[in-house]
Every structure is written in structure tokens, then in C-alpha cells.
């Protein structure tokens, strides 16, 4: 198994369904690249997700938890992962068909990289700036809380929280990834 995808969810059944369908659409590109993946849905006690999983995605692993939160939800199924790589995916995410094989290829070619994120776009096409951030030093926190980073969105001095001074289309290191 090349990749294990953990999807943590809580009461967003329809968004989860869209996410899982996007992963299914990515399966042929993964197979073509010689990779396989599994999906493990870790549910924080949603109202009706278990029925949808049984009906529509019986081939995916599913664990129903209490409402333990995102991090704990990921960690509780971590030891069930069979993949060489692990992707922790938000349930409101849509994955492009080539994203998974390209990400695996990148990780295989860059053995010095321990974790990565991709450029993430919102449904309106805007950049999700939280995908990569700087370490929240007192200065970075101050400029963010006072909104100086929004006043000077490309300044290396003020725009460190969301690293707005970096081109979002270029590869770069990040202190915090999401």
C-alpha cells in the first residue's frame, strides 16, 4: 500500500461524500502511476455519516468515535494505516485527480522532506493562506493580530504569518503546514 488517507469528519456528511467521490476519481491516476491507496474515515460521532458510509463507501474503512476532535480523530486510526505515506485530509476537501500521484512522486524524489502540503484553493478560486504559515513568534503574532499583515500583504517584515511575501505557485519551506 502506497498511501493511507485519513479523513476526519464531524456532521458534514454531504461534504464528506464529495470528498470521498473526489478520491475515487483520483484512483485511476494513482493506479496509472503504480500507486495504491486506502481511505480511513474517522468520524467524531456524526448524526448520519455511518449509514452513508455503509451504503455508498462500504469498501472504505470507517471508525465511529465520540466527539474527540480533529487531532485525536486522526491519531486514533493512525495505527490502522497500511500505507508508506499518510495523508490527513479535511473532509471538506476536493482532491484533483493528479494531486495524489504527484505528491507521492515528490516525496519519493525528496527523501529529506518529512511532511508537505499543496497549494490549496477555496471554492471561489482564492488561495487558502492557512496551508502554510510561519512559526508564531511574538512579532508574527503581533502583526497578525493587529492586521498589519493584511495592510502589507506582501511585506517580508509584516506578512510573515501567512508568508504573503512568497509566491504561492513556488515551492518553499514552511514552519507550519495544514
VMD Tcl script that draws the C-alpha trace (Angstrom):
set ca {
  {0.00 0.00 0.00}
  {1.48 3.34 -1.03}
  {-0.82 5.82 0.67}
  {-3.22 5.83 3.61}
  {-5.70 8.70 3.64}
  {-7.28 9.57 6.97}
  {-10.40 11.71 6.68}
  {-11.63 13.12 9.98}
  {-15.24 14.27 9.98}
  {-18.00 15.65 12.18}
  {-21.53 16.35 10.94}
  {-20.65 17.32 7.36}
  {-21.96 14.24 5.58}
  {-22.53 15.88 2.19}
  {-19.08 17.49 2.11}
  {-17.55 14.18 3.17}
  {-19.42 12.44 0.33}
  {-17.97 14.94 -2.18}
  {-14.50 14.45 -0.72}
  {-14.71 10.66 -0.95}
  {-16.02 10.84 -4.53}
  {-13.06 13.06 -5.46}
  {-10.73 10.43 -4.00}
  {-12.45 7.73 -6.05}
  {-11.94 9.86 -9.19}
  {-8.24 10.03 -8.32}
  {-7.91 6.23 -8.16}
  {-7.23 5.71 -11.92}
  {-4.40 8.29 -11.90}
  {-2.91 6.60 -8.86}
  {-3.16 3.18 -10.50}
  {-1.61 4.51 -13.72}
  {1.34 5.84 -11.67}
  {1.73 2.45 -9.97}
  {0.38 3.53 -6.58}
  {-2.41 2.25 -4.37}
  {-4.29 3.90 -1.53}
  {-6.74 3.20 1.22}
  {-9.20 5.56 2.86}
  {-9.95 5.54 6.57}
  {-12.82 7.77 7.72}
  {-12.60 8.69 11.38}
  {-15.98 10.05 12.42}
  {-16.35 12.16 15.54}
  {-19.89 10.95 16.25}
  {-21.77 12.49 13.33}
  {-25.53 12.07 13.19}
  {-25.91 10.15 9.93}
  {-22.49 9.53 8.41}
  {-22.35 5.84 9.33}
  {-25.36 5.00 7.16}
  {-23.89 6.83 4.16}
  {-20.57 5.04 4.61}
  {-22.27 1.63 4.73}
  {-24.37 2.35 1.63}
  {-22.05 4.33 -0.61}
  {-18.49 3.53 0.51}
  {-18.51 0.03 2.04}
  {-15.02 -0.62 0.66}
  {-13.53 2.17 2.80}
  {-12.53 1.72 6.41}
  {-14.76 3.54 8.86}
  {-14.43 4.20 12.57}
  {-17.06 5.98 14.63}
  {-15.67 7.80 17.67}
  {-17.13 10.12 20.25}
  {-16.56 13.81 19.56}
  {-12.83 13.69 20.31}
  {-11.65 16.46 17.97}
  {-9.66 16.58 14.75}
  {-6.21 15.67 16.07}
  {-7.37 12.81 18.28}
  {-9.60 11.56 15.46}
  {-6.57 11.32 13.18}
  {-4.35 9.80 15.83}
  {-6.84 7.12 16.90}
  {-6.74 5.48 13.46}
  {-3.05 6.17 12.73}
  {-2.01 2.66 13.77}
  {-4.54 1.19 11.30}
  {-2.75 2.75 8.32}
  {-1.03 0.36 5.95}
  {0.46 2.93 3.58}
  {4.06 4.04 3.27}
  {2.75 7.63 3.30}
  {-0.10 9.10 5.29}
  {-2.37 11.94 4.23}
  {-4.53 13.60 6.86}
  {-7.32 15.18 4.87}
  {-10.08 17.53 5.94}
  {-13.50 16.18 5.00}
  {-14.43 19.40 3.19}
  {-11.63 18.92 0.65}
  {-11.88 18.07 -3.02}
  {-8.78 16.40 -4.46}
  {-7.73 16.91 -8.08}
  {-7.05 13.65 -9.92}
  {-3.30 14.18 -10.29}
  {-2.63 15.62 -6.82}
  {-2.04 12.32 -5.04}
  {0.36 10.70 -7.54}
  {2.29 13.97 -7.96}
  {2.60 14.34 -4.19}
  {3.86 10.79 -3.75}
  {6.32 11.24 -6.60}
  {7.60 14.42 -4.94}
  {8.06 12.69 -1.58}
  {9.89 9.79 -3.21}
  {12.23 12.16 -5.05}
  {12.88 14.33 -1.97}
  {13.78 11.95 0.85}
  {14.80 14.92 3.03}
  {11.18 16.14 3.18}
  {9.26 14.85 6.18}
  {5.89 16.49 5.54}
  {4.32 18.55 2.81}
  {1.21 20.43 1.82}
  {-0.07 21.56 -1.54}
  {-1.33 24.87 -2.76}
  {-4.92 24.88 -1.55}
  {-7.66 26.85 -3.25}
  {-11.05 27.74 -1.84}
  {-14.21 27.01 -3.85}
  {-14.15 30.57 -5.20}
  {-10.60 30.05 -6.54}
  {-8.89 32.18 -3.91}
  {-5.82 30.95 -2.08}
  {-6.26 29.24 1.29}
  {-3.49 31.11 3.06}
  {-3.57 28.77 6.05}
  {-1.98 25.94 4.04}
  {1.46 27.27 5.03}
  {2.43 29.68 7.75}
  {5.39 30.95 9.75}
  {6.15 29.91 13.27}
  {4.07 32.22 15.51}
  {6.78 34.26 17.19}
  {5.67 37.27 19.25}
  {6.35 39.54 16.26}
  {4.47 37.33 13.81}
  {1.53 37.08 16.21}
  {1.55 40.85 16.80}
  {1.50 41.72 13.10}
  {-1.28 39.20 12.52}
  {-3.44 40.26 15.47}
  {-3.06 43.96 14.61}
  {-3.80 43.13 10.95}
  {-0.57 44.69 9.73}
  {-0.14 41.56 7.61}
  {-3.36 42.43 5.80}
  {-2.32 46.05 5.37}
  {1.01 44.97 3.87}
  {0.18 41.52 2.43}
  {3.47 41.02 0.53}
  {5.85 42.60 3.05}
  {8.59 40.32 4.35}
  {8.53 42.29 7.61}
  {4.76 42.29 8.23}
  {3.30 39.41 6.18}
  {5.10 36.56 7.88}
  {2.07 34.80 9.41}
  {0.74 33.66 6.02}
  {4.13 34.13 4.32}
  {2.45 36.53 1.89}
  {5.83 37.61 0.56}
  {6.30 34.17 -1.03}
  {4.83 33.26 -4.41}
  {2.08 30.68 -3.71}
  {2.92 28.97 -7.01}
  {6.52 28.31 -6.00}
  {7.83 25.53 -3.80}
  {9.09 26.73 -0.43}
  {9.78 25.57 3.09}
  {7.20 26.31 5.77}
  {7.21 26.28 9.55}
  {3.55 25.25 9.80}
  {1.53 23.32 7.21}
  {-2.13 22.41 7.11}
}
mol new
graphics top color blue
foreach p $ca { graphics top sphere $p radius 0.5 }
foreach p [lrange $ca 0 end-1] q [lrange $ca 1 end] { graphics top cylinder $p $q radius 0.2 }
display resetview
